[in-house]
């Protein structure tokens, strides 16, 4: 298996623009997590899904952030409009209901200027 | 509620000497615990996991960790550091149902020749 695949790896955008981050979980995994990593706050859980259904989005910082999982093999995290303080590395992770460990993608480094 | 505290933000060791990274956890039930490693500009890789089986857990690259319930600790050790061990290490606790991961603040390991 190729592991969790995230795209793009790097994104630079101007303040006010819409940004869409993408994630393909490991095939067969039924949990998907979105995390954000910053120097100030470390790794924070934003939202997670089970069987494509959002379970807890209490970590989503503002209404500007939204996430979807239209099918078992694809999820998006969207920021609209983006702001410089959204600059961070965003990680997607997936887990099987048969296991306890999560597998992480390589991350998307977002820079909003 | 659950949380982890990594007691050292930075650890510097000489190549060939032992490494000790300290972690204390707080959990209202029997936790699942993990250590993840992050090399510069890379994703998060699972080093090892504890799931209430053996209290001494062996992981990849010669790392191991010991779960001590009485001390609520899960310290990570390696007998002999290698230059490639230079990275950031995260102690992580998981709720047993959804698999939400709560990350510690991380310990940056520097290995000197």
Boltz contact constraints between the chains, C-beta under 6 A:
constraints:
  - contact:
      token1: [A, 31]
      token2: [B, 99]
      max_distance: 6.0
  - contact:
      token1: [A, 42]
      token2: [B, 105]
      max_distance: 6.0
  - contact:
      token1: [A, 43]
      token2: [B, 103]
      max_distance: 6.0
  - contact:
      token1: [A, 95]
      token2: [B, 99]
      max_distance: 6.0
  - contact:
      token1: [A, 100]
      token2: [B, 32]
      max_distance: 6.0
  - contact:
      token1: [A, 100]
      token2: [B, 51]
      max_distance: 6.0
  - contact:
      token1: [A, 101]
      token2: [B, 46]
      max_distance: 6.0
  - contact:
      token1: [A, 101]
      token2: [B, 49]
      max_distance: 6.0
  - contact:
      token1: [A, 102]
      token2: [B, 101]
      max_distance: 6.0
  - contact:
      token1: [A, 104]
      token2: [B, 43]
      max_distance: 6.0
  - contact:
      token1: [A, 104]
      token2: [B, 44]
      max_distance: 6.0
  - contact:
      token1: [A, 105]
      token2: [B, 43]
      max_distance: 6.0
  - contact:
      token1: [A, 106]
      token2: [B, 43]
      max_distance: 6.0
  - contact:
      token1: [A, 107]
      token2: [B, 43]
      max_distance: 6.0
